[in-house]
Amino acid sequence: MEVREAMIPQPPDGISDLDRENFIRHFKNRDLAEDKYFGSQPIPDFPILEVRKGKLNDEASVDFVKDVNPNLVLIFGSGLVKEPLFSALPEEKINLHLGLSPRYRGAATLFWPFYFMEPTYAGTTFHYIVAEPDAGEIIHQVVPPLDPEDGIHDVACKAVIQSTQDAVQLLEIYQSAGSWKRHKQRSTGKNFLSSDFKPEHLRVIYNVFDDDMVRRYLEGKLISKQPQLFRQF
């Protein structure tokens, strides 16, 4: 379990008052939404290794995996899995990526669909992990149902909830069939870096749409194509 960054980061120095207000609003609302949808979750009673950021791929993680000896691993929300941890994991290593690959790969991939005014593409992808980020074969994709009251963070939280529910069914399929259908990613899409995000991007979300993009889409005032999803069920 990799320790998460600060929930409400400080605005960068040297930005305008408008961008500072948007930055504070955005991350405060993210914190409120996650508390609303997830609350305080108890830690399950099974072996856990807590690692600091940047330490995920250390030998301590390798030793931990060898002790647990799993036949399947589901990865969510961590940094990139690299050697020596990559080789220590079983062949069946699946990442739950917050973004619809290959269109949205990399970082902040539930933010960028809103910046590009296509809220229907705010979803998740279960895929095999390979050396290249978010590029492995897809086994399942998820988009949450949209409600007129949804803001950007509501959609993100709903995507996670729907994905956890689908994960249970995916594991049941694997347990009974021993495999999943796979879909090779045939296009590269866009691999977003953390450094791509700038506070100025938030102007589209809050100053142009006032975080009301979903309502406008559902009322037919914003055009957003429907993604073609690869699903197991």
Residue frames as a rotation matrix with the C-alpha (Angstrom) as fourth column:
MET 1
0.587 0.810 0.000 0.00
0.810 -0.587 0.000 0.00
0.000 0.000 -1.000 0.00
GLU 2
-0.441 -0.777 0.449 1.69
0.792 -0.572 -0.213 3.18
0.422 0.262 0.868 -1.25
VAL 3
-0.236 0.307 -0.922 1.23
0.709 -0.595 -0.379 6.27
-0.665 -0.743 -0.077 0.90
ARG 4
0.361 0.514 0.778 -0.82
0.913 -0.365 -0.182 8.91
0.190 0.776 -0.601 -0.91
GLU 5
-0.682 -0.563 0.466 0.17
0.514 -0.823 -0.241 12.53
0.520 0.075 0.851 -1.51
ALA 6
-0.861 0.360 -0.359 -1.49
0.090 -0.588 -0.804 15.42
-0.501 -0.724 0.474 0.37
MET 7
-0.188 0.892 0.411 -5.20
0.906 0.319 -0.277 15.48
-0.378 0.320 -0.868 -0.30
ILE 8
0.886 0.461 0.046 -5.30
0.450 -0.833 -0.322 19.27
-0.111 0.306 -0.945 -0.65
PRO 9
-0.062 -0.985 0.161 -2.02
0.998 -0.063 0.002 20.49
0.008 0.161 0.987 -2.21
GLN 10
0.065 -0.026 -0.998 -0.93
0.344 -0.938 0.047 24.09
-0.937 -0.346 -0.052 -1.97
PRO 11
0.945 0.281 0.166 -1.39
0.255 -0.318 -0.913 26.32
-0.204 0.906 -0.372 -5.04
PRO 12
0.118 -0.944 0.307 1.83
0.986 0.075 -0.151 26.98
0.120 0.320 0.940 -6.96
ASP 13
-0.057 -0.243 -0.968 3.54
0.418 -0.887 0.198 30.31
-0.907 -0.394 0.152 -6.48
GLY 14
-0.786 -0.435 -0.440 3.24
-0.089 -0.625 0.776 33.01
-0.612 0.649 0.452 -9.12
ILE 15
-0.640 0.623 0.450 -0.23
0.740 0.341 0.580 32.19
0.208 0.704 -0.679 -10.45
SER 16
-0.643 0.452 0.618 -3.10
-0.208 -0.880 0.426 34.66
0.737 0.146 0.660 -10.84
ASP 17
-0.726 0.458 0.514 -5.78
-0.613 -0.092 -0.784 35.17
-0.311 -0.884 0.348 -8.19
LEU 18
0.283 0.868 -0.408 -8.30
-0.959 0.264 -0.102 33.51
0.019 0.420 0.907 -10.49
ASP 19
0.141 -0.303 -0.943 -6.17
-0.364 0.870 -0.334 30.42
0.921 0.390 0.013 -10.95
ARG 20
-0.885 -0.437 0.158 -5.42
-0.274 0.216 -0.937 30.28
0.376 -0.873 -0.311 -7.22
GLU 21
-0.321 0.858 0.401 -9.15
-0.861 -0.088 -0.500 30.32
-0.394 -0.506 0.768 -6.43
ASN 22
0.493 0.499 -0.712 -9.84
-0.788 0.603 -0.123 27.59
0.368 0.622 0.691 -8.97
PHE 23
-0.336 -0.725 -0.601 -6.96
-0.282 0.686 -0.670 25.46
0.899 -0.055 -0.435 -7.65
ILE 24
-0.902 0.025 0.431 -8.20
-0.429 0.068 -0.901 25.69
-0.052 -0.997 -0.050 -4.07
ARG 25
0.042 0.999 0.026 -11.78
-0.943 0.049 -0.330 25.00
-0.331 -0.011 0.944 -5.14
HIS 26
0.272 0.049 -0.961 -10.81
-0.701 0.694 -0.163 22.01
0.659 0.718 0.223 -7.25
PHE 27
-0.516 -0.588 -0.624 -8.82
-0.056 0.749 -0.660 20.14
0.855 -0.305 -0.419 -4.62
LYS 28
-0.805 0.366 0.467 -11.11
-0.546 -0.147 -0.825 21.09
-0.233 -0.919 0.318 -1.74
ASN 29
0.220 0.945 -0.240 -14.05
-0.967 0.178 -0.182 19.72
-0.129 0.273 0.953 -3.72
ARG 30
-0.009 -0.296 -0.955 -12.09
-0.447 0.856 -0.260 16.55
0.895 0.424 -0.140 -4.47
ASP 31
-0.929 -0.371 0.014 -11.56
-0.152 0.344 -0.927 16.02
0.339 -0.863 -0.376 -0.75
LEU 32
-0.467 0.834 0.295 -15.25
-0.753 -0.200 -0.627 16.63
-0.464 -0.514 0.721 0.01
ALA 33
0.312 0.603 -0.735 -16.38
-0.901 0.432 -0.028 14.28
0.301 0.671 0.678 -2.77
GLU 34
-0.330 -0.500 -0.801 -14.11
-0.234 0.865 -0.444 11.45
0.915 0.041 -0.402 -1.67
ASP 35
-0.964 0.054 0.260 -15.32
-0.254 0.098 -0.962 11.84
-0.078 -0.994 -0.081 1.92
LYS 36
-0.138 0.988 -0.070 -18.93
-0.931 -0.154 -0.332 11.80
-0.338 0.020 0.941 0.69
TYR 37
0.452 0.370 -0.811 -18.59
-0.764 0.630 -0.138 8.69
0.460 0.682 0.568 -1.46
PHE 38
0.053 -0.563 -0.825 -15.98
0.019 0.826 -0.563 6.70
0.998 0.014 0.054 0.45
GLY 39
0.871 0.263 0.414 -15.84
-0.363 -0.222 0.905 8.03
0.330 -0.939 -0.098 4.02
SER 40
-0.070 -0.882 0.465 -13.36
-0.993 0.106 0.050 6.33
-0.093 -0.458 -0.884 6.31
GLN 41
0.602 0.274 -0.750 -12.69
-0.503 0.860 -0.089 2.83
0.621 0.431 0.655 5.06
PRO 42
0.668 -0.376 0.642 -11.41
-0.510 0.396 0.763 0.20
-0.541 -0.838 0.073 7.51
ILE 43
-0.192 -0.807 -0.559 -8.20
-0.970 0.241 -0.016 -1.56
0.148 0.540 -0.829 6.57
PRO 44
0.694 0.512 -0.506 -8.93
-0.481 0.853 0.204 -5.26
0.536 0.102 0.838 5.89
ASP 45
0.485 -0.470 0.738 -7.39
-0.679 0.329 0.656 -7.87
-0.551 -0.819 -0.159 8.16
PHE 46
0.886 -0.362 0.288 -4.80
0.454 0.802 -0.388 -9.34
-0.091 0.475 0.875 5.82
PRO 47
0.069 -0.969 -0.239 -1.06
0.825 -0.080 0.559 -8.82
-0.561 -0.236 0.794 5.31
ILE 48
0.938 0.190 0.291 -0.16
0.318 -0.809 -0.495 -5.24
0.141 0.556 -0.819 4.30
LEU 49
-0.155 -0.969 -0.193 3.18
0.945 -0.202 0.257 -3.63
-0.288 -0.142 0.947 3.51
GLU 50
0.881 0.416 -0.227 3.02
0.359 -0.899 -0.252 0.17
-0.309 0.140 -0.941 3.61
VAL 51
-0.104 -0.939 0.327 5.60
0.977 -0.034 0.212 1.89
-0.188 0.342 0.921 1.41
ARG 52
0.059 0.022 -0.998 6.53
0.120 -0.993 -0.015 5.53
-0.991 -0.119 -0.061 0.93
LYS 53
0.946 0.279 -0.166 6.31
-0.093 -0.257 -0.962 7.19
-0.311 0.925 -0.217 -2.46
GLY 54
0.419 -0.816 -0.397 9.28
-0.853 -0.206 -0.479 6.15
0.309 0.540 -0.783 -4.58
LYS 55
-0.513 -0.627 0.586 9.81
-0.812 0.576 -0.094 2.92
-0.278 -0.524 -0.805 -2.64
LEU 56
0.514 0.854 0.081 7.19
-0.775 0.503 -0.383 0.74
-0.368 0.134 0.920 -4.34
ASN 57
0.819 -0.167 -0.548 9.72
-0.327 0.650 -0.686 -1.23
0.471 0.741 0.478 -6.40
ASP 58
-0.056 -0.874 0.483 12.25
-0.974 -0.059 -0.219 -1.84
0.219 -0.483 -0.848 -3.65
GLU 59
-0.654 -0.323 -0.684 13.35
-0.255 0.945 -0.203 -5.27
0.712 0.042 -0.701 -2.47
ALA 60
-0.873 0.389 0.292 11.00
-0.261 0.131 -0.956 -5.04
-0.411 -0.912 -0.013 0.53
SER 61
0.081 0.935 -0.345 8.06
-0.898 -0.082 -0.432 -5.15
-0.433 0.345 0.833 -1.88
VAL 62
-0.087 -0.207 -0.974 9.59
-0.729 0.680 -0.080 -8.09
0.679 0.703 -0.210 -3.72
ASP 63
-0.941 -0.314 -0.131 10.02
-0.130 0.688 -0.714 -10.01
0.314 -0.654 -0.688 -0.47
PHE 64
-0.547 0.810 0.211 6.45
-0.535 -0.145 -0.832 -9.21
-0.644 -0.568 0.513 0.56
VAL 65
0.237 0.640 -0.731 5.02
-0.971 0.172 -0.164 -10.49
0.021 0.749 0.662 -2.74
LYS 66
-0.397 -0.460 -0.794 7.07
-0.470 0.845 -0.255 -13.67
0.788 0.272 -0.552 -2.50
ASP 67
-0.974 0.059 0.220 5.73
-0.182 0.379 -0.907 -14.29
-0.137 -0.924 -0.358 1.00
VAL 68
-0.159 0.987 -0.028 2.12
-0.683 -0.130 -0.719 -13.81
-0.713 -0.095 0.695 -0.09
ASN 69
-0.892 -0.328 0.312 2.68
-0.011 0.705 0.709 -15.80
-0.452 0.629 -0.632 -3.31
PRO 70
0.028 0.975 -0.222 -0.45
-0.395 -0.193 -0.898 -14.63
-0.918 0.113 0.380 -5.18
ASN 71
-0.387 -0.090 0.918 -1.65
0.705 0.613 0.357 -16.18
-0.595 0.785 -0.174 -8.44
LEU 72
0.097 0.421 0.902 -3.31
0.825 -0.541 0.163 -12.90
0.556 0.729 -0.400 -9.52
VAL 73
-0.534 -0.309 -0.787 -2.65
0.710 -0.669 -0.219 -9.27
-0.459 -0.676 0.577 -8.60
LEU 74
0.415 0.673 0.612 -4.96
0.826 -0.561 0.057 -6.28
0.382 0.482 -0.789 -9.01
ILE 75
-0.591 -0.734 -0.334 -3.14
0.796 -0.597 -0.098 -2.93
-0.128 -0.324 0.937 -8.92
PHE 76
0.438 0.770 0.463 -4.86
0.774 -0.585 0.242 0.38
0.458 0.252 -0.852 -8.27
GLY 77
0.963 0.175 0.204 -3.58
0.089 -0.924 0.372 3.90
0.254 -0.340 -0.906 -7.70
SER 78
0.544 -0.823 -0.165 0.12
0.454 0.123 0.883 3.16
-0.706 -0.555 0.440 -7.28
GLY 79
0.184 -0.622 -0.761 3.16
-0.747 -0.591 0.303 4.50
-0.638 0.513 -0.574 -9.06
LEU 80
0.458 -0.053 -0.887 4.58
-0.783 0.448 -0.431 2.60
0.420 0.892 0.164 -12.03
VAL 81
0.779 -0.211 0.591 5.50
-0.187 0.821 0.540 -0.99
-0.599 -0.531 0.599 -11.29
LYS 82
0.502 -0.716 -0.485 9.10
-0.770 -0.115 -0.627 -1.54
0.393 0.689 -0.609 -12.37
GLU 83
0.400 -0.489 -0.775 11.88
0.334 0.865 -0.373 -4.06
0.853 -0.110 0.510 -11.82
PRO 84
-0.923 -0.279 -0.264 12.53
-0.308 0.948 0.076 -5.90
0.229 0.152 -0.961 -9.62
LEU 85
-0.506 0.789 0.348 8.89
-0.394 0.148 -0.907 -5.86
-0.767 -0.597 0.236 -8.47
PHE 86
0.110 0.599 -0.793 7.52
-0.986 -0.036 -0.164 -6.36
-0.127 0.800 0.586 -11.99
SER 87
-0.281 -0.307 -0.909 9.18
-0.572 0.815 -0.099 -9.77
0.771 0.492 -0.405 -12.41
ALA 88
-0.985 -0.097 0.145 8.22
-0.174 0.498 -0.849 -10.82
0.010 -0.862 -0.508 -8.87
LEU 89
-0.245 0.968 0.051 4.52
-0.764 -0.160 -0.625 -10.47
-0.596 -0.192 0.779 -9.65
PRO 90
-0.218 0.221 0.951 2.57
0.328 0.934 -0.142 -13.35
-0.919 0.281 -0.276 -11.22
GLU 91
-0.851 -0.096 0.516 1.73
0.523 -0.068 0.850 -13.41
-0.047 0.993 0.108 -14.93
GLU 92
0.070 0.957 0.281 -1.82
0.805 -0.220 0.550 -12.31
0.589 0.188 -0.786 -14.16
LYS 93
-0.526 -0.254 -0.812 -1.13
0.700 -0.672 -0.243 -8.71
-0.484 -0.696 0.531 -13.08
ILE 94
-0.003 0.720 0.694 -3.99
0.886 -0.320 0.335 -6.34
0.463 0.616 -0.637 -13.79
ASN 95
-0.911 -0.273 -0.309 -4.06
0.379 -0.849 -0.368 -2.59
-0.162 -0.452 0.877 -13.34
LEU 96
0.287 0.957 0.036 -7.22
0.946 -0.277 -0.168 -0.60
-0.150 0.082 -0.985 -12.73
HIS 97
-0.777 -0.603 0.181 -6.41
0.630 -0.739 0.239 2.58
-0.010 0.299 0.954 -14.62
LEU 98
0.068 0.787 -0.614 -8.50
0.541 -0.546 -0.640 5.68
-0.839 -0.288 -0.462 -13.96
GLY 99
-0.243 -0.106 -0.964 -8.97
-0.689 -0.681 0.248 6.63
-0.683 0.724 0.093 -17.58
LEU 100
0.784 0.493 0.377 -10.21
-0.046 0.652 -0.757 5.10
-0.618 0.577 0.534 -20.81
SER 101
-0.335 -0.937 -0.102 -7.13
-0.363 0.029 0.931 3.73
-0.869 0.349 -0.350 -22.54
PRO 102
-0.153 -0.988 0.010 -5.76
0.984 -0.152 0.089 4.31
-0.087 0.024 0.996 -25.06
ARG 103
0.394 0.344 0.853 -7.50
0.566 -0.821 0.070 7.68
0.724 0.455 -0.518 -25.44
TYR 104
0.583 -0.180 0.792 -6.52
-0.598 -0.755 0.269 8.85
0.550 -0.630 -0.548 -21.95
ARG 105
0.551 -0.528 -0.646 -3.34
0.620 0.778 -0.106 7.34
0.558 -0.342 0.756 -20.55
GLY 106
-0.435 -0.860 0.268 -0.93
0.364 -0.440 -0.821 8.51
0.824 -0.259 0.504 -17.87
ALA 107
-0.812 -0.021 -0.584 -1.83
0.571 -0.242 -0.785 11.00
-0.125 -0.970 0.208 -15.13
ALA 108
-0.652 0.601 -0.463 -5.01
-0.198 -0.724 -0.661 12.89
-0.732 -0.339 0.591 -14.19
THR 109
-0.985 0.155 -0.072 -6.98
-0.028 0.266 0.964 10.93
0.169 0.951 -0.258 -16.79
LEU 110
-0.159 0.977 -0.144 -10.34
0.987 0.155 -0.037 11.59
-0.013 -0.148 -0.989 -15.16
PHE 111
-0.030 0.077 -0.997 -9.62
0.261 -0.962 -0.082 15.32
-0.965 -0.262 0.009 -15.36
TRP 112
-0.826 -0.474 -0.305 -8.63
-0.115 -0.388 0.914 15.59
-0.552 0.790 0.266 -19.01
PRO 113
-0.582 0.672 0.457 -11.97
0.801 0.375 0.467 14.33
0.142 0.638 -0.757 -20.44
PHE 114
0.428 0.744 -0.513 -13.62
0.802 -0.574 -0.163 17.31
-0.416 -0.341 -0.843 -18.77
TYR 115
-0.189 -0.567 -0.802 -10.98
0.012 -0.818 0.575 19.72
-0.982 0.099 0.161 -19.99
PHE 116
-0.980 -0.189 -0.064 -11.59
-0.073 0.037 0.997 18.47
-0.186 0.981 -0.050 -23.54
MET 117
-0.422 0.900 -0.104 -15.35
-0.833 -0.431 -0.349 18.71
-0.358 -0.061 0.932 -22.94
GLU 118
-0.104 0.427 -0.898 -16.16
-0.545 0.731 0.411 15.03
0.832 0.532 0.157 -23.34
PRO 119
-0.240 0.027 0.970 -17.45
-0.967 0.086 -0.241 13.89
-0.090 -0.996 0.005 -19.91
THR 120
0.817 0.572 -0.070 -18.64
-0.576 0.808 -0.124 10.60
-0.014 0.142 0.990 -21.41
TYR 121
0.442 -0.742 -0.504 -14.97
-0.035 0.547 -0.836 9.55
0.896 0.387 0.215 -21.60
ALA 122
-0.219 -0.464 0.858 -14.44
-0.913 -0.212 -0.348 9.81
0.343 -0.860 -0.378 -17.83
GLY 123
0.854 0.502 -0.137 -14.09
-0.450 0.845 0.289 6.09
0.261 -0.185 0.947 -17.11
THR 124
0.178 -0.777 0.603 -11.69
-0.775 0.267 0.573 3.33
-0.606 -0.570 -0.555 -16.14
THR 125
0.488 -0.138 -0.862 -9.77
-0.669 0.575 -0.471 0.50
0.561 0.806 0.189 -17.81
PHE 126
0.581 -0.365 0.728 -8.74
-0.357 0.689 0.631 -2.88
-0.732 -0.626 0.270 -16.40
HIS 127
0.796 -0.357 -0.489 -5.65
-0.454 0.183 -0.872 -3.94
0.401 0.916 -0.017 -18.34
TYR 128
0.717 -0.662 -0.221 -2.58
0.697 0.687 0.203 -6.12
0.017 -0.300 0.954 -18.08
ILE 129
0.776 -0.514 -0.364 0.51
-0.343 -0.830 0.440 -4.19
-0.528 -0.217 -0.821 -17.06
VAL 130
0.638 -0.671 0.379 3.49
0.745 0.410 -0.527 -4.03
0.198 0.618 0.761 -19.38
ALA 131
-0.316 -0.879 -0.358 6.64
0.926 -0.367 0.086 -1.92
-0.207 -0.304 0.930 -19.41
GLU 132
-0.820 0.063 0.569 4.88
0.221 -0.883 0.415 0.99
0.528 0.466 0.710 -21.17
PRO 133
-0.880 0.473 -0.048 2.35
-0.114 -0.307 -0.945 2.90
-0.462 -0.826 0.324 -18.99
ASP 134
-0.098 0.995 -0.028 -1.30
-0.345 -0.060 -0.937 1.89
-0.933 -0.082 0.350 -19.45
ALA 135
-0.188 -0.084 -0.979 -0.54
-0.976 -0.099 0.196 0.06
-0.113 0.992 -0.063 -22.71
GLY 136
-0.909 -0.215 0.358 -1.25
-0.225 0.974 0.012 -3.60
-0.351 -0.070 -0.934 -21.89
GLU 137
-0.747 0.653 -0.126 -4.13
0.209 0.410 0.888 -5.67
0.631 0.637 -0.443 -23.25
ILE 138
-0.573 0.644 0.507 -7.53
-0.802 -0.567 -0.187 -4.48
0.167 -0.514 0.841 -22.05
ILE 139
-0.909 0.347 -0.231 -9.90
0.365 0.930 -0.039 -6.86
0.201 -0.120 -0.972 -20.30
HIS 140
0.054 0.977 -0.207 -12.70
0.992 -0.030 0.119 -4.51
0.110 -0.212 -0.971 -19.24
GLN 141
-0.873 -0.278 0.402 -13.74
0.263 -0.960 -0.093 -0.84
0.412 0.025 0.911 -19.31
VAL 142
-0.148 0.781 -0.607 -16.18
0.981 0.039 -0.190 1.10
-0.125 -0.624 -0.771 -17.16
VAL 143
-0.779 0.043 0.625 -18.04
0.013 -0.996 0.085 4.40
0.627 0.074 0.776 -17.38
PRO 144
-0.811 0.492 -0.316 -20.38
0.432 0.142 -0.890 5.41
-0.393 -0.859 -0.328 -14.54
PRO 145
0.082 0.893 0.443 -23.98
0.958 -0.193 0.213 6.51
0.276 0.406 -0.871 -15.04
LEU 146
-0.872 -0.415 0.259 -24.19
0.371 -0.906 -0.204 10.31
0.319 -0.082 0.944 -15.20
ASP 147
0.098 0.873 -0.477 -26.58
0.986 -0.151 -0.074 12.46
-0.137 -0.463 -0.876 -13.17
PRO 148
0.473 0.121 0.873 -27.39
0.500 -0.852 -0.153 16.14
0.726 0.509 -0.463 -13.86
GLU 149
0.979 -0.058 0.194 -26.08
-0.190 -0.595 0.781 17.09
0.070 -0.802 -0.593 -10.41
ASP 150
0.635 -0.772 0.017 -22.67
0.726 0.605 0.326 15.50
-0.262 -0.195 0.945 -11.01
GLY 151
0.748 -0.584 -0.315 -19.56
-0.612 -0.791 0.015 17.63
-0.258 0.182 -0.949 -10.93
ILE 152
0.274 -0.727 -0.630 -16.16
-0.697 0.302 -0.651 16.48
0.663 0.617 -0.424 -12.11
HIS 153
-0.690 -0.620 0.373 -15.31
-0.694 0.422 -0.583 14.79
0.204 -0.661 -0.722 -8.79
ASP 154
0.125 0.802 0.584 -18.68
-0.726 0.475 -0.498 13.06
-0.677 -0.362 0.641 -8.50
VAL 155
0.793 0.160 -0.588 -18.04
-0.577 0.508 -0.640 11.36
0.196 0.847 0.495 -11.83
ALA 156
-0.184 -0.950 -0.254 -14.55
-0.668 0.310 -0.677 10.30
0.721 0.045 -0.691 -10.74
CYS 157
-0.623 -0.024 0.782 -15.80
-0.726 0.388 -0.567 8.79
-0.290 -0.921 -0.259 -7.47
LYS 158
0.457 0.867 0.200 -18.68
-0.664 0.482 -0.572 7.03
-0.592 0.129 0.796 -9.21
ALA 159
0.493 -0.368 -0.788 -16.22
-0.674 0.412 -0.614 5.57
0.551 0.834 -0.045 -11.71
VAL 160
-0.636 -0.756 0.154 -14.20
-0.659 0.427 -0.619 4.06
0.402 -0.496 -0.770 -8.86
ILE 161
-0.320 0.595 0.737 -17.30
-0.688 0.389 -0.612 2.65
-0.651 -0.703 0.285 -7.17
GLN 162
0.715 0.616 -0.330 -18.60
-0.660 0.441 -0.608 1.09
-0.229 0.653 0.722 -10.38
SER 163
0.146 -0.766 -0.626 -15.15
-0.695 0.371 -0.616 -0.35
0.704 0.525 -0.478 -11.08
THR 164
-0.714 -0.387 0.583 -14.93
-0.697 0.463 -0.547 -2.03
-0.058 -0.797 -0.601 -7.68
GLN 165
0.182 0.860 0.477 -18.30
-0.607 0.480 -0.633 -3.64
-0.774 -0.174 0.609 -8.28
ASP 166
0.775 0.069 -0.628 -17.22
-0.606 0.365 -0.707 -4.82
0.180 0.929 0.324 -11.72
ALA 167
-0.267 -0.962 -0.049 -13.93
-0.871 0.263 -0.415 -6.12
0.412 -0.068 -0.909 -10.29
VAL 168
-0.302 0.235 0.924 -15.85
-0.643 0.665 -0.380 -8.66
-0.704 -0.709 -0.050 -8.21
GLN 169
0.759 0.642 0.111 -17.53
-0.316 0.511 -0.799 -10.01
-0.569 0.571 0.591 -11.34
LEU 170
0.492 -0.661 -0.567 -14.23
-0.746 0.016 -0.666 -10.05
0.449 0.750 -0.485 -13.21
LEU 171
-0.532 -0.713 0.456 -12.64
-0.847 0.452 -0.281 -12.16
-0.005 -0.536 -0.844 -10.49
GLU 172
0.092 0.650 0.755 -15.62
-0.439 0.707 -0.555 -14.52
-0.894 -0.280 0.350 -10.53
ILE 173
0.875 0.174 -0.452 -15.20
-0.482 0.228 -0.846 -14.93
-0.045 0.958 0.284 -14.31
TYR 174
0.002 -0.963 -0.269 -11.50
-0.848 0.141 -0.510 -15.68
0.529 0.230 -0.817 -13.86
GLN 175
-0.455 -0.161 0.876 -12.19
-0.766 0.573 -0.293 -18.15
-0.455 -0.804 -0.384 -11.08
SER 176
0.387 0.713 0.584 -14.68
-0.255 0.692 -0.675 -20.09
-0.886 0.113 0.450 -13.18
ALA 177
0.996 0.079 -0.051 -13.12
-0.064 0.180 -0.982 -19.76
-0.069 0.980 0.184 -16.67
GLY 178
0.431 -0.902 0.035 -9.43
0.685 0.352 0.638 -19.32
-0.587 -0.251 0.769 -15.83
SER 179
-0.715 -0.646 0.268 -9.03
0.667 -0.515 0.539 -16.39
-0.210 0.564 0.799 -18.23
TRP 180
0.141 0.728 -0.670 -10.64
0.120 -0.685 -0.719 -13.30
-0.983 0.021 -0.185 -19.73
LYS 181
0.625 0.044 0.779 -11.21
0.778 -0.109 -0.618 -12.07
0.058 0.993 -0.103 -23.24
ARG 182
-0.085 -0.740 -0.667 -8.43
0.549 -0.593 0.589 -9.64
-0.832 -0.316 0.457 -24.15
HIS 183
0.862 0.334 0.381 -8.34
0.504 -0.489 -0.712 -6.61
-0.052 0.806 -0.590 -26.41
LYS 184
-0.160 -0.987 0.016 -5.03
0.964 -0.152 0.216 -5.34
-0.211 0.050 0.976 -27.78
GLN 185
0.476 0.241 -0.846 -4.61
0.197 -0.967 -0.165 -1.57
-0.857 -0.088 -0.508 -27.72
ARG 186
0.245 -0.312 0.918 -4.07
0.946 0.282 -0.157 -0.61
-0.210 0.907 0.365 -31.36
SER 187
0.439 -0.140 0.888 -3.64
0.344 -0.886 -0.310 3.14
0.830 0.442 -0.340 -31.05
THR 188
-0.499 -0.804 -0.322 -1.39
0.637 -0.089 -0.766 5.19
0.587 -0.588 0.557 -28.81
GLY 189
0.631 0.751 -0.193 -3.84
0.710 -0.460 0.534 7.85
0.313 -0.474 -0.823 -27.65
LYS 190
0.305 -0.497 0.812 -2.36
-0.297 -0.860 -0.415 10.52
0.905 -0.115 -0.410 -25.43
ASN 191
0.171 -0.351 -0.920 -0.03
0.845 0.533 -0.046 9.74
0.507 -0.770 0.388 -22.53
PHE 192
0.653 0.159 0.740 -0.55
-0.105 -0.949 0.297 12.63
0.750 -0.272 -0.603 -20.09
LEU 193
-0.362 -0.816 -0.451 2.21
0.587 0.176 -0.790 13.51
0.724 -0.551 0.415 -17.66
SER 194
0.229 0.386 -0.894 1.72
0.952 -0.282 0.122 15.08
-0.205 -0.878 -0.432 -14.24
SER 195
-0.564 -0.569 -0.598 3.64
0.436 -0.821 0.370 18.09
-0.701 -0.051 0.711 -15.56
ASP 196
-0.705 0.368 0.607 1.02
0.573 -0.209 0.792 18.58
0.418 0.906 -0.064 -18.32
PHE 197
0.334 0.911 -0.243 -1.48
0.882 -0.211 0.422 19.88
0.332 -0.355 -0.874 -15.79
LYS 198
-0.833 -0.492 0.252 -1.44
0.382 -0.842 -0.381 23.61
0.400 -0.221 0.890 -15.09
PRO 199
-0.587 0.639 -0.497 -3.80
0.460 -0.242 -0.854 25.62
-0.666 -0.730 -0.152 -12.84
GLU 200
-0.665 0.308 -0.681 -4.89
-0.599 -0.764 0.240 27.53
-0.446 0.568 0.692 -15.94
HIS 201
-0.880 0.343 -0.329 -6.55
-0.002 0.689 0.725 24.37
0.475 0.638 -0.606 -17.25
LEU 202
-0.653 0.639 -0.406 -9.11
0.706 0.318 -0.633 24.66
-0.275 -0.700 -0.659 -14.46
ARG 203
-0.744 0.390 -0.543 -10.58
-0.388 -0.913 -0.124 27.78
-0.545 0.118 0.830 -16.10
VAL 204
-0.692 0.509 -0.512 -12.46
-0.411 0.307 0.859 25.53
0.594 0.804 -0.003 -18.54
ILE 205
-0.573 0.457 -0.680 -14.00
0.635 0.773 -0.015 23.50
0.519 -0.440 -0.733 -15.71
TYR 206
-0.294 0.395 -0.870 -14.95
0.891 -0.217 -0.399 26.36
-0.346 -0.893 -0.288 -13.40
ASN 207
-0.563 0.038 -0.826 -15.00
-0.027 -0.999 -0.027 29.67
-0.826 0.007 0.563 -15.27
VAL 208
-0.836 0.288 -0.467 -16.49
-0.509 -0.089 0.856 28.45
0.205 0.953 0.221 -18.54
PHE 209
-0.324 0.710 -0.625 -18.78
-0.003 0.659 0.752 25.67
0.946 0.246 -0.212 -17.24
ASP 210
-0.180 0.208 0.962 -18.94
-0.923 -0.375 -0.091 26.30
0.341 -0.904 0.259 -13.46
ASP 211
-0.913 -0.294 0.285 -18.50
-0.371 0.887 -0.276 22.54
-0.171 -0.357 -0.918 -12.97
ASP 212
-0.018 0.987 0.160 -21.87
-0.446 0.136 -0.885 21.99
-0.895 -0.087 0.438 -14.67
MET 213
-0.600 -0.339 -0.725 -20.63
-0.788 0.094 0.608 20.15
-0.138 0.936 -0.324 -17.76
VAL 214
-0.950 0.248 0.188 -22.55
0.251 0.968 -0.008 16.93
-0.184 0.040 -0.982 -17.09
ARG 215
-0.117 0.963 -0.243 -25.88
0.326 -0.194 -0.925 18.71
-0.938 -0.188 -0.291 -16.86
ARG 216
0.030 0.098 -0.995 -25.24
-0.730 -0.678 -0.089 20.56
-0.683 0.729 0.051 -20.10
TYR 217
-0.878 -0.351 -0.324 -24.33
-0.478 0.651 0.590 17.29
0.003 0.673 -0.739 -21.82
LEU 218
-0.773 0.610 0.173 -27.47
0.512 0.761 -0.398 15.53
-0.374 -0.220 -0.901 -20.54
GLU 219
0.138 0.841 -0.523 -29.62
0.179 -0.541 -0.822 18.46
-0.974 0.020 -0.226 -21.67
GLY 220
0.435 0.005 0.900 -28.12
0.864 0.277 -0.419 18.30
-0.251 0.961 0.117 -25.16
LYS 221
0.987 -0.081 -0.142 -26.26
-0.099 -0.987 -0.126 21.60
-0.130 0.139 -0.982 -24.81
LEU 222
0.052 -0.998 -0.036 -22.84
-0.885 -0.063 0.461 19.93
-0.462 0.008 -0.887 -25.09
ILE 223
0.800 0.180 -0.573 -21.89
-0.502 0.724 -0.473 17.29
0.330 0.666 0.669 -27.65
SER 224
-0.189 -0.845 0.501 -19.80
-0.917 0.334 0.218 14.40
-0.352 -0.418 -0.837 -26.36
LYS 225
-0.002 0.155 -0.988 -19.41
-0.715 0.690 0.110 11.17
0.699 0.707 0.110 -28.33
GLN 226
0.803 0.286 0.522 -20.07
-0.566 0.638 0.522 7.83
-0.184 -0.715 0.675 -26.68
PRO 227
-0.278 -0.960 -0.025 -16.91
-0.937 0.266 0.226 5.74
-0.211 0.086 -0.974 -26.17
GLN 228
0.540 0.326 -0.776 -16.76
-0.518 0.855 -0.001 2.23
0.663 0.403 0.631 -27.55
LEU 229
0.152 -0.423 0.893 -15.97
-0.967 0.125 0.223 0.10
-0.206 -0.897 -0.390 -24.51
PHE 230
-0.247 -0.241 -0.939 -14.43
-0.355 0.924 -0.143 -3.35
0.902 0.298 -0.314 -24.32
ARG 231
-0.065 0.353 0.933 -16.26
-0.998 -0.021 -0.062 -5.34
-0.003 -0.935 0.353 -21.64
GLN 232
-0.963 -0.254 -0.090 -16.44
-0.244 0.964 -0.107 -8.88
0.113 -0.081 -0.990 -20.29
PHE 233
-0.535 0.834 -0.133 -20.16
0.837 0.503 -0.214 -8.58
-0.111 -0.226 -0.968 -19.44
